[in-house]
Amino acid sequence: MQPSSSAAPGRAAFVFIFVTVALDMLALGVMAPVLPKLVIELEGGDVAAAAGITGQFGFAWAAMQLVCSPLLGALSDRFGRRPIVLLSSLGLGLDYVLMAVAPTVGWLFVGRVVSGITAASFSTAGAYIADVTPPDQRAARFGMLGAAFGLGFVIGPALGGVLGDVDLRLPFWVAGGLSLVSTLYGFFILPESLPPDRRRAFSWRRANPIGSLAWLRSHPQLVRLAAIAVLYYVAHESLPSMFVLYTDHRYGWSETMTGIALAGIGVSSTLVSAVVVAPVVARLGERRSLLLGLLCGGAGFAIYGVAPTGGLFLLGMPLIALWGLATPAMQALMTRHVAATEQGQLQGALASVRGVTGMIGPLVFTQTFAATIDTGAVDLPGATYLLAAALLLASAALAWRLTAGYAIASSGSADSASALLRPEG
């Protein structure tokens, strides 16, 4: 069953994809506070060993993103966005059930691999937004999509923390149920955003990560923007890979406290995405919004790294939330460089970049953490977040240099590939 074609893509279609993404992110948020602690439990309480394993989990998840995101992006350009979103949401639900019953770390690893494959559809959601939104409104819409991610992390971690205090596996069952609800919602409600006359033939050359990254190289401006993104994508990996381990080790936070803190990040991030992004981008433009977001994120991570108490650590959260200005500004800049028939390929290519950095980041941060806690010679647990701060400041410096002297020149047409960044004057 598919919703009637009379539901023309537009504001209503955006609401549908917003709800679908929010439900999937809610499922991810529910398990966020407990997965690292379940690994610690299965490893007999060895935190350093669990940190290394968590890094390997992150590497495997990102590797699947790297391989599958361009494939799903190309498939969505050929068959439409709707079937990719629905099948992936169903796969996520079944995978959470697998992790709920996993008896060993090895089975959890299998679950993370499957999760990496199915979660690769988030790039398809970005293509969906590009399909139904004029170029000059995309930054605001990408910001609202970020609010859907934040909304999942408002309720999810708090709920997951409470459930985790009851049983570490209970959040996985709830996450599975949420993903299956998302599948049913999308099946009956979500319309297709890409009409048949705007689809393109499937090509294995475009549907693999090497071809996807090579396609980015064929667009010089995209390569510049991707170089900026690489640094802040790596920095972002410090959050999912280290937040629970770091706050548990340094501040002794329980599952409930960790969940509440993650929910606090979700609240502030949602407010930024839903309320702040659109007026800031309208006033400052996409370039300055990108720079402001990167600088705020760097300051937030610096506070994380030096805070001696959990209370002071919380002061960094509003700044981390303002980092959310960077991603929608960057996505809006990049979507202006490609035609409507290539939006799925662009999102798949960005996910490939994210996959490469996602393979690097968890290993870098978890191994840095393991090497700098209680080794006798050094005890500097904040080194992980100080490294993330340095990466964001480097990204801001690169953005300042590579985007200097450029202004948006938009044709005003969502189907035009000539809406490019051009030198001013």
Secondary structure per residue as TSV (DSSP state, phi and psi in degrees):
chain	resnum	aa	ss	phi	psi
A	1	M	-	360.0	136.0
A	2	Q	-	-129.8	141.8
A	3	P	-	-57.5	153.7
A	4	S	-	-59.2	142.2
A	5	S	T	-66.8	-10.6
A	6	S	T	-67.0	-18.4
A	7	A	S	-78.0	77.8
A	8	A	-	-63.9	137.5
A	9	P	S	-56.8	138.5
A	10	G	S	169.6	-138.8
A	11	R	H	-61.9	-43.6
A	12	A	H	-63.6	-41.9
A	13	A	H	-63.2	-37.2
A	14	F	H	-63.2	-40.6
A	15	V	H	-60.5	-40.9
A	16	F	H	-61.9	-48.0
A	17	I	H	-69.3	-32.5
A	18	F	H	-59.8	-48.2
A	19	V	H	-65.7	-41.5
A	20	T	H	-60.8	-47.1
A	21	V	H	-65.8	-40.8
A	22	A	H	-60.4	-41.2
A	23	L	H	-65.6	-41.9
A	24	D	H	-64.9	-40.1
A	25	M	H	-70.8	-31.6
A	26	L	H	-60.9	-40.9
A	27	A	H	-63.1	-43.7
A	28	L	H	-63.3	-40.3
A	29	G	H	-64.9	-34.7
A	30	V	H	-60.4	-38.5
A	31	M	H	-90.5	-11.1
A	32	A	T	-56.6	-43.2
A	33	P	T	-73.1	-14.3
A	34	V	T	-113.0	-20.6
A	35	L	H	-59.5	-50.4
A	36	P	H	-61.2	-34.6
A	37	K	H	-73.7	-28.8
A	38	L	H	-68.0	-36.7
A	39	V	H	-63.7	-43.6
A	40	I	H	-59.0	-43.3
A	41	E	H	-61.7	-46.0
A	42	L	H	-68.1	-21.8
A	43	E	T	-94.5	13.1
A	44	G	T	71.5	25.1
A	45	G	T	90.0	4.9
A	46	D	-	-81.1	102.7
A	47	V	H	-68.3	-43.1
A	48	A	H	-62.4	-43.1
A	49	A	H	-65.1	-40.4
A	50	A	H	-64.5	-35.3
A	51	A	H	-62.7	-43.6
A	52	G	H	-62.0	-41.8
A	53	I	H	-67.2	-40.1
A	54	T	H	-60.1	-38.7
A	55	G	H	-62.7	-40.6
A	56	Q	H	-65.7	-37.8
A	57	F	H	-59.6	-46.3
A	58	G	H	-62.4	-39.1
A	59	F	H	-61.7	-47.1
A	60	A	H	-65.2	-42.1
A	61	W	H	-59.7	-45.9
A	62	A	H	-68.4	-34.9
A	63	A	H	-61.8	-40.7
A	64	M	H	-67.0	-37.2
A	65	Q	H	-60.4	-43.5
A	66	L	H	-59.9	-44.6
A	67	V	H	-75.8	-41.0
A	68	C	H	-93.0	-25.2
A	69	S	H	-61.4	-49.2
A	70	P	H	-64.9	-32.3
A	71	L	H	-63.5	-47.8
A	72	L	H	-67.7	-35.3
A	73	G	H	-62.5	-44.4
A	74	A	H	-66.6	-39.3
A	75	L	H	-64.3	-36.9
A	76	S	H	-70.1	-31.9
A	77	D	H	-67.0	-27.3
A	78	R	H	-90.3	-46.2
A	79	F	H	-108.0	-5.4
A	80	G	-	104.0	162.6
A	81	R	H	-78.7	-37.0
A	82	R	H	-57.0	-51.2
A	83	P	H	-63.6	-32.2
A	84	I	H	-68.1	-44.7
A	85	V	H	-61.8	-44.1
A	86	L	H	-68.7	-46.0
A	87	L	H	-63.4	-38.2
A	88	S	H	-68.9	-39.4
A	89	S	H	-64.0	-40.1
A	90	L	H	-63.0	-43.1
A	91	G	H	-61.9	-39.2
A	92	L	H	-60.9	-44.5
A	93	G	H	-60.0	-45.3
A	94	L	H	-67.4	-34.1
A	95	D	H	-67.5	-39.1
A	96	Y	H	-62.3	-35.3
A	97	V	H	-63.0	-41.9
A	98	L	H	-58.5	-45.3
A	99	M	H	-69.5	-28.6
A	100	A	H	-63.7	-30.9
A	101	V	H	-105.5	2.8
A	102	A	-	-59.0	122.4
A	103	P	-	-86.1	-17.1
A	104	T	S	-138.5	167.5
A	105	V	H	-60.8	-33.8
A	106	G	H	-60.3	-42.1
A	107	W	H	-69.5	-36.1
A	108	L	H	-60.9	-38.2
A	109	F	H	-61.2	-44.4
A	110	V	H	-58.4	-42.1
A	111	G	H	-61.1	-40.6
A	112	R	H	-67.5	-35.1
A	113	V	H	-62.9	-48.4
A	114	V	H	-62.5	-39.6
A	115	S	H	-61.7	-39.3
A	116	G	H	-62.1	-36.1
A	117	I	H	-68.5	-50.2
A	118	T	H	-73.5	-34.1
A	119	A	G	-73.2	-8.2
A	120	A	G	-63.2	-13.5
A	121	S	G	-72.7	-9.4
A	122	F	H	-60.0	-29.7
A	123	S	H	-65.8	-31.7
A	124	T	H	-65.3	-34.7
A	125	A	H	-62.2	-38.6
A	126	G	H	-63.7	-40.4
A	127	A	H	-64.7	-37.6
A	128	Y	H	-58.0	-46.0
A	129	I	H	-62.4	-42.5
A	130	A	H	-63.0	-34.1
A	131	D	H	-61.2	-41.6
A	132	V	H	-103.7	7.5
A	133	T	S	-129.1	131.5
A	134	P	-	-61.4	151.5
A	135	P	G	-54.3	-38.7
A	136	D	G	-75.9	-6.6
A	137	Q	G	-109.6	1.6
A	138	R	H	-70.3	-36.5
A	139	A	H	-59.2	-44.0
A	140	A	H	-64.5	-41.9
A	141	R	H	-67.8	-40.1
A	142	F	H	-64.1	-33.6
A	143	G	H	-63.8	-41.1
A	144	M	H	-66.5	-35.9
A	145	L	H	-63.6	-36.9
A	146	G	H	-61.6	-32.2
A	147	A	H	-66.0	-33.3
A	148	A	H	-64.3	-40.5
A	149	F	H	-62.7	-45.5
A	150	G	H	-63.8	-38.5
A	151	L	H	-59.9	-40.7
A	152	G	H	-61.1	-32.3
A	153	F	H	-94.0	4.7
A	154	V	H	-82.3	-53.0
A	155	I	H	-86.4	-42.3
A	156	G	H	-56.5	-56.9
A	157	P	H	-62.5	-39.4
A	158	A	H	-62.0	-45.0
A	159	L	H	-64.8	-42.6
A	160	G	H	-63.4	-37.5
A	161	G	H	-64.4	-43.6
A	162	V	H	-64.7	-45.7
A	163	L	H	-64.5	-37.0
A	164	G	H	-65.9	-30.0
A	165	D	H	-67.7	-25.0
A	166	V	H	-79.3	-50.0
A	167	D	-	-160.3	130.6
A	168	L	T	-62.6	-21.3
A	169	R	T	-93.8	-15.1
A	170	L	H	-59.9	-40.3
A	171	P	H	-59.1	-30.3
A	172	F	H	-67.5	-38.4
A	173	W	H	-63.6	-42.8
A	174	V	H	-65.3	-41.5
A	175	A	H	-60.6	-42.3
A	176	G	H	-60.3	-42.9
A	177	G	H	-63.1	-39.9
A	178	L	H	-64.8	-41.7
A	179	S	H	-65.5	-37.3
A	180	L	H	-68.8	-35.3
A	181	V	H	-62.8	-41.5
A	182	S	H	-60.0	-40.3
A	183	T	H	-62.4	-45.6
A	184	L	H	-64.6	-41.8
A	185	Y	H	-58.8	-49.8
A	186	G	H	-64.1	-37.3
A	187	F	H	-60.8	-41.3
A	188	F	H	-92.0	-21.1
A	189	I	H	-115.6	-40.4
A	190	L	-	-70.0	120.8
A	191	P	-	-85.1	163.7
A	192	E	-	-78.9	140.1
A	193	S	-	-102.0	-16.3
A	194	L	S	-113.3	103.4
A	195	P	-	-66.6	156.5
A	196	P	G	-55.5	-34.5
A	197	D	G	-74.1	-6.2
A	198	R	G	-111.2	10.8
A	199	R	-	-89.5	163.2
A	200	R	-	-131.4	156.5
A	201	A	-	-63.5	144.6
A	202	F	-	-72.8	139.8
A	203	S	-	-139.0	127.4
A	204	W	T	-64.7	-25.2
A	205	R	T	-63.8	-36.8
A	206	R	T	-87.5	-17.5
A	207	A	S	-97.0	17.7
A	208	N	S	-126.0	155.5
A	209	P	H	-62.5	-34.4
A	210	I	H	-66.9	-47.0
A	211	G	H	-63.8	-37.0
A	212	S	H	-64.6	-44.1
A	213	L	H	-69.4	-35.4
A	214	A	H	-64.4	-36.6
A	215	W	H	-61.7	-39.4
A	216	L	H	-59.0	-39.6
A	217	R	H	-65.4	-22.9
A	218	S	T	-76.0	-6.5
A	219	H	S	-119.6	95.5
A	220	P	H	-53.2	-40.7
A	221	Q	H	-67.9	-35.3
A	222	L	H	-63.9	-38.4
A	223	V	H	-62.6	-41.2
A	224	R	H	-61.2	-47.7
A	225	L	H	-66.2	-36.6
A	226	A	H	-64.9	-35.5
A	227	A	H	-62.3	-38.4
A	228	I	H	-65.2	-43.1
A	229	A	H	-65.2	-33.6
A	230	V	H	-54.2	-45.7
A	231	L	H	-66.4	-42.6
A	232	Y	H	-80.3	-21.4
A	233	Y	H	-66.3	-42.8
A	234	V	H	-61.4	-46.0
A	235	A	H	-58.8	-38.5
A	236	H	H	-61.0	-30.2
A	237	E	T	-64.2	-14.8
A	238	S	H	-68.4	-22.6
A	239	L	H	-76.0	-59.3
A	240	P	H	-67.5	-29.9
A	241	S	H	-84.6	-24.6
A	242	M	H	-122.5	-18.3
A	243	F	H	-57.3	-49.8
A	244	V	H	-68.1	-46.5
A	245	L	H	-61.0	-43.4
A	246	Y	H	-66.6	-49.8
A	247	T	H	-70.7	-29.0
A	248	D	H	-68.5	-44.6
A	249	H	H	-72.4	-46.1
A	250	R	H	-84.3	-35.9
A	251	Y	H	-116.4	-5.2
A	252	G	-	66.0	33.1
A	253	W	-	-70.7	141.1
A	254	S	-	-79.7	174.1
A	255	E	H	-58.9	-40.9
A	256	T	H	-65.1	-45.5
A	257	M	H	-63.9	-41.6
A	258	T	H	-61.6	-43.4
A	259	G	H	-62.7	-40.9
A	260	I	H	-64.5	-41.5
A	261	A	H	-63.8	-44.0
A	262	L	H	-63.6	-37.3
A	263	A	H	-64.1	-36.8
A	264	G	H	-62.3	-41.0
A	265	I	H	-61.7	-41.4
A	266	G	H	-62.5	-42.5
A	267	V	H	-61.1	-50.7
A	268	S	H	-66.1	-38.5
A	269	S	H	-65.9	-39.1
A	270	T	H	-64.6	-41.9
A	271	L	H	-61.9	-42.6
A	272	V	I	-62.9	-47.3
A	273	S	I	-66.2	-41.2
A	274	A	I	-84.2	-30.9
A	275	V	I	-114.4	-35.6
A	276	V	I	-93.3	-38.8
A	277	V	H	-57.5	-52.6
A	278	A	H	-58.2	-51.8
A	279	P	H	-68.1	-34.5
A	280	V	H	-67.0	-44.7
A	281	V	H	-64.8	-38.5
A	282	A	H	-63.5	-35.2
A	283	R	H	-85.8	-42.9
A	284	L	H	-96.9	-21.9
A	285	G	H	88.9	166.5
A	286	E	H	-70.5	-38.3
A	287	R	H	-64.6	-51.0
A	288	R	H	-66.8	-34.2
A	289	S	H	-64.2	-39.8
A	290	L	H	-59.8	-47.9
A	291	L	H	-64.1	-43.5
A	292	L	H	-61.7	-43.2
A	293	G	H	-61.3	-43.5
A	294	L	H	-64.9	-40.9
A	295	L	H	-67.1	-40.6
A	296	C	H	-63.4	-42.9
A	297	G	H	-61.5	-41.5
A	298	G	H	-61.0	-42.2
A	299	A	H	-65.5	-39.5
A	300	G	H	-63.3	-43.8
A	301	F	H	-66.0	-35.3
A	302	A	H	-61.3	-41.0
A	303	I	H	-63.8	-43.5
A	304	Y	H	-54.2	-42.8
A	305	G	H	-71.8	-30.0
A	306	V	H	-104.5	-10.6
A	307	A	-	-63.1	121.1
A	308	P	S	-81.5	-16.1
A	309	T	S	-130.8	160.2
A	310	G	H	-62.5	-34.3
A	311	G	H	-63.3	-43.9
A	312	L	H	-69.2	-33.2
A	313	F	H	-56.7	-39.1
A	314	L	G	-63.9	-21.5
A	315	L	G	-66.4	-21.3
A	316	G	G	-79.1	-14.5
A	317	M	H	-63.8	-43.2
A	318	P	H	-61.0	-35.9
A	319	L	H	-69.6	-39.1
A	320	I	H	-62.3	-37.5
A	321	A	H	-62.8	-41.0
A	322	L	H	-67.8	-18.9
A	323	W	G	-57.4	-24.6
A	324	G	G	-61.9	-10.0
A	325	L	G	-67.3	-27.6
A	326	A	H	-71.2	-46.6
A	327	T	H	-65.5	-49.9
A	328	P	H	-63.1	-34.8
A	329	A	H	-63.5	-43.0
A	330	M	H	-65.0	-45.7
A	331	Q	H	-62.1	-41.4
A	332	A	H	-62.8	-41.5
A	333	L	H	-59.5	-43.9
A	334	M	H	-72.9	-35.9
A	335	T	H	-66.8	-19.7
A	336	R	T	-71.2	-13.5
A	337	H	T	-93.8	-3.2
A	338	V	S	-131.9	157.2
A	339	A	-	-76.2	167.5
A	340	A	G	-59.8	-33.2
A	341	T	G	-74.9	-7.3
A	342	E	G	-111.8	4.6
A	343	Q	H	-63.5	-38.7
A	344	G	H	-64.2	-39.8
A	345	Q	H	-65.6	-38.9
A	346	L	H	-61.5	-48.6
A	347	Q	H	-64.4	-36.0
A	348	G	H	-65.7	-38.9
A	349	A	H	-65.6	-41.6
A	350	L	H	-62.7	-38.8
A	351	A	H	-66.3	-31.9
A	352	S	H	-65.3	-42.7
A	353	V	H	-60.8	-44.2
A	354	R	H	-63.2	-35.1
A	355	G	H	-64.9	-42.5
A	356	V	H	-62.0	-47.7
A	357	T	H	-68.6	-30.8
A	358	G	H	-69.6	-24.3
A	359	M	H	-75.9	-33.7
A	360	I	H	-80.1	-48.7
A	361	G	H	-57.4	-52.5
A	362	P	H	-59.3	-39.2
A	363	L	H	-65.9	-43.3
A	364	V	H	-62.1	-49.4
A	365	F	H	-73.8	-42.1
A	366	T	H	-69.2	-37.2
A	367	Q	H	-71.0	-35.6
A	368	T	H	-61.9	-43.1
A	369	F	H	-63.0	-47.4
A	370	A	H	-62.0	-32.7
A	371	A	H	-81.7	-15.6
A	372	T	T	-117.4	16.2
A	373	I	S	-118.9	126.9
A	374	D	S	49.0	43.2
A	375	T	-	-92.1	-3.3
A	376	G	S	94.9	-52.0
A	377	A	S	-82.0	-31.3
A	378	V	-	-147.4	142.1
A	379	D	-	-139.1	89.0
A	380	L	-	-133.1	71.0
A	381	P	T	-61.5	-26.6
A	382	G	T	-72.9	-3.7
A	383	A	H	-58.2	-33.0
A	384	T	H	-62.5	-45.3
A	385	Y	H	-79.5	-26.7
A	386	L	H	-66.4	-36.2
A	387	L	H	-64.6	-42.1
A	388	A	H	-61.4	-40.5
A	389	A	H	-61.6	-43.1
A	390	A	H	-62.4	-38.7
A	391	L	H	-65.1	-40.2
A	392	L	H	-69.5	-37.6
A	393	L	H	-65.7	-37.2
A	394	A	H	-65.6	-38.8
A	395	S	H	-63.4	-41.5
A	396	A	H	-63.8	-41.7
A	397	A	H	-62.8	-41.4
A	398	L	H	-66.5	-40.3
A	399	A	H	-63.9	-42.1
A	400	W	H	-58.9	-40.8
A	401	R	H	-76.8	-46.3
A	402	L	H	-79.2	-21.9
A	403	T	T	-106.8	4.9
A	404	A	T	-63.4	137.0
A	405	G	T	80.8	10.1
A	406	Y	E	-112.7	146.5
A	407	A	E	-135.0	157.8
A	408	I	E	-76.3	130.9
A	409	A	E	-123.8	96.0
A	410	S	-	-102.7	137.2
A	411	S	-	-76.0	-14.1
A	412	G	S	81.9	2.6
A	413	S	-	-112.0	130.5
A	414	A	T	-68.8	-18.0
A	415	D	T	-96.5	1.3
A	416	S	-	-95.3	133.8
A	417	A	T	-91.5	3.9
A	418	S	T	-95.4	5.0
A	419	A	-	-81.1	84.8
A	420	L	E	-114.2	169.6
A	421	L	E	-80.2	125.7
A	422	R	E	-124.8	149.2
A	423	P	E	-58.8	142.1
A	424	E	-	-67.6	153.1
A	425	G	-	80.8	360.0
